[in-house]
C-alpha cells in the first residue's frame, strides 16, 4: 500500500511531483522551483496567478531593499515562468510539422 500511497501524495495544486518512490523532497516543498514538478495544463490559470503574484512581490522587495527575499523570489519566479513555458511548449505544434507518425510505404 505504501507504493500506491506514494502516487496519491504526489498530486499538487499545479501538477504532479515526479520524484522517485520512497525519496524525500530535497527542495523543502518549494514545488514551483523544482524540476520534478510536472505542471497540469488544467492549472495554467493558477500558475499565471502565482507568476503574477511573484512579480508583484519582486517589485515590492526591490522597492523595500529586501535583498535576501528578492533572491528567493527571483528563483521562484523563474520556476513559475519555466512551468508556464513547459505547458506552452507541450501545446505548440512540433517544429518538424505534423505530430503524426510517418507512414512507411508497404513492402519496405
C-alpha positions in Angstrom: 0.0 0.0 0.0 3.0 2.3 0.6 3.8 2.2 -3.1 0.3 3.2 -4.2 0.1 5.9 -1.4 3.3 7.4 -2.8 1.5 8.3 -6.0 -1.6 9.6 -4.2 0.6 12.0 -2.3 2.2 13.4 -5.4 -0.8 15.4 -6.6 -0.2 19.1 -6.1 -2.2 22.2 -6.7 -0.5 22.9 -10.0 0.6 19.4 -11.2 2.2 16.2 -10.1 5.5 15.6 -8.3 7.6 13.2 -10.3 10.2 12.3 -7.8 11.1 8.6 -7.3 9.3 6.3 -4.9 10.4 6.5 -1.3 12.6 9.6 -1.8 12.3 12.7 0.2 11.8 16.2 -1.1 15.2 18.0 -1.4 13.6 21.3 -2.1 11.7 21.7 1.2 8.4 21.6 -0.7 9.2 24.7 -2.8 7.4 22.9 -5.7 7.3 25.8 -8.1 11.1 25.9 -8.1 11.5 22.1 -8.6 12.3 20.4 -11.9 10.4 17.4 -10.7 7.1 19.2 -10.9 5.1 18.2 -14.0 2.6 21.1 -14.5 -1.0 20.2 -15.1 -2.4 22.0 -18.2 -5.7 22.4 -16.5 -3.9 24.5 -13.8 -2.3 27.0 -16.2 -4.5 29.8 -14.8 -3.3 29.1 -11.3 0.3 29.2 -12.5 -0.3 32.5 -14.1 -1.7 33.8 -10.8 1.3 32.5 -9.0 3.6 34.1 -11.5 1.8 37.5 -11.3 1.9 37.4 -7.5 5.6 36.7 -7.6 6.2 39.6 -10.0 4.4 41.9 -7.6 6.4 40.6 -4.7 9.7 41.1 -6.6 8.7 44.8 -7.2 7.9 45.2 -3.5 11.2 43.6 -2.4 13.2 45.8 -4.8 11.4 48.9 -3.5 11.9 48.0 0.1 15.5 46.8 -0.3 14.8 43.2 0.9 17.8 41.7 -0.9 17.7 38.2 0.6 14.0 37.9 0.0 14.5 39.2 -3.5 16.9 36.4 -4.4 14.4 33.7 -3.3 11.5 35.4 -5.1 13.5 35.6 -8.3 14.3 31.8 -8.1 10.6 31.1 -7.6 9.6 33.5 -10.4 12.0 31.7 -12.8 10.4 28.4 -11.7 6.9 29.6 -12.4 7.9 31.0 -15.8 9.6 27.7 -16.6 6.5 25.7 -15.7 4.4 28.0 -18.0 6.9 27.6 -20.8 6.7 23.8 -20.4 2.9 24.0 -20.8 3.2 26.3 -23.8 5.7 24.0 -25.4 3.6 21.0 -24.9 0.7 22.6 -26.8 2.8 24.0 -29.6 2.9 22.1 -32.9 6.1 20.2 -33.5 8.9 22.1 -35.2 9.0 19.2 -37.7 5.5 19.7 -38.8 2.9 17.0 -38.0 2.9 15.2 -34.8 1.7 12.0 -36.6 3.9 9.1 -37.1 5.5 8.9 -40.6 3.9 6.4 -43.0 6.1 3.6 -44.1 5.4 2.5 -47.7 4.1 -1.1 -48.0 6.7 -3.7 -48.9 9.7 -1.9 -47.2 
